Amino acid sequence: MSPTLTIDNANIYALSMIISKKPPLLLYSYLASEMLAPFFASFMIMNSVFFLVKLIPFLNFVLELEISFVDFIKIFSYLFPNIFLYTIPMSAMIGVTIAFSRLSNDSEILAFKATGISIYQMLLPVIMVTLSLGLLTAYFSIKLIPVSEKNIELFTYQLVWVSDMRNQQTPSITMAEHGQMTSDLDKFLINITLENGSLHRPDNVDSQIILFDKYEIAIPLSPPGAKRKKLNRGTLTMTQLLEKAKEIGPEKPPAKVLLTEFHKRLVLPVGCVILALIGLPLGLQAGPGKKGIGIPFGLGVFISYYIMFTFAKMVSTDTDFPIFIAMWLPNTFYLFFTSILIWRSANELPLIPQTISNFWSLLMERSGNFFNNILFVRKTIPSIQKTPFSKYDKLTNRFFKTKTTIRANAKTRIFHLPECEFYDCKNCSIEFKNIEIAFNANFAPCKFCSTLIKKRQTDQDNSN
């Protein structure tokens, strides 16, 4: 049975656009709105999840220092640029995937193709949206993250009360006529200068009084239970990263860490665009009567990208492999992978080549994987296993000579021959002209039909 084409506003617009030959600006805005709506929804959900994950360990720090609610909101807002660096790419990919899955399910993609609009023409608004999100990610990565890292560090030290015991059990008392206090934000030091005063050191046995004209005290600041690091690459700008690496020496491990951080801030925004573009071919796999694989497959791609990215960072910092090649290798690989998927979708080819699909099916069958179609049929239709083959042996010739169509279940992707008792099941809504077409559509026979086909092929081989 052929799928029913629903004529809606998008289809009518596409037809009128071809007739009038106007630039498809309305089409582009329509596709952009379809992508942005699920993007913002998934963006809010994922940021809420990341917020809860960050909140739990952060509460210990808040309760220890007794931070007010206003200061808590202020310091926690500095964490969001780092969170956005990962939630924006994932939300962009989900938004594009959901948008084109809905368009495919509602047959709007089919209507666009019928009016002469190719996948490559639909690709332009996708590139515009994903490139905008990539630039936004780059702004967070290059500009806001160093600023937020610096501010959260400064704000944290401002909240710390310092008690300078000067290696004594009893604190000293200092009095002076004049004094001033300055701070060195780069070194996180507080400098106190006192003039015309006295220093009193009480003791159980002796006490000391020291008079001074000028007395300077340098107090280092550090958060509770932590030590101040000499260099925090997260607070450095892009220019400072390069300057520090050049100053240290490009071949030394600290310089490799700085250069890796430099490339990381550029790689992730470009990766955002690439991951979002993958959502186009994944979304096009949906359709009436077809099982959508876009979201789960996309999540797998997203996770594999960041695994490869993490491995690239390890190679850059721990080995002598060129940092530029190692850091940009994940983007290069996934750009090539995305181009292949888009090309296959534009030419209406399955994302997975038939040879790979056949090899995987054979591997699953031999390994006895639970998700293999044959084992699936054995579990859901146990009555087939109890039926002797001799009952159907006389039907083989009639099947291969008949011109009756083959019927299939779109959900389980199992097809049945006319001789099968499940040929007329209510869920078998798809028909194929012959076995070859069913196999090319990635459908598999049930247990009985598989045995029937193999039996007939064996008989033909023996007769030849």
Buried (B, 14 or more C-beta within 10 A) or exposed (E): EEEEEBEEEBBEBBBEBBEEEEEBEEBBEBBBEBBBBBBEBBBEEBBEEBBEEBEEEBEEBBEEBEBEEEBBEBBBEBBBBBBBBBBBBBBBBBBBBBBBBBBBBBBBBBBBBBBEBEBEBBBEBBBBBBBBBBEBBBBBBBBBBBEBBBBBBBBBBEBEEEEBEEEEEEEBEBEBEEBEEEBEEEEBBBBBBBEBBBBEBEEEEEEEEEEBEEBEBEBBBBBEEEEBEEEEBEBBBBEBBBEBBEEBEEEEEBBBBBBBBBBBBBBBBBBBBBBBBBBBBBBBBBBBEBEBBBBEBBBEBBEEBBEBBEEBBEBBBEEEEEBEEBBBBBBEEBBEBBEEBBEBBBEEEBBEEEEEEEEEBEEBBEEEEEEBBBBBBBEEBEEBEEEEEEEBEEBBEEBBEEEEBBBBBBEBBBBBBBBBBBBEBEEBBBBBEEBEBBBEEEBBBBBBBBBBBEBBEEEEEEEE
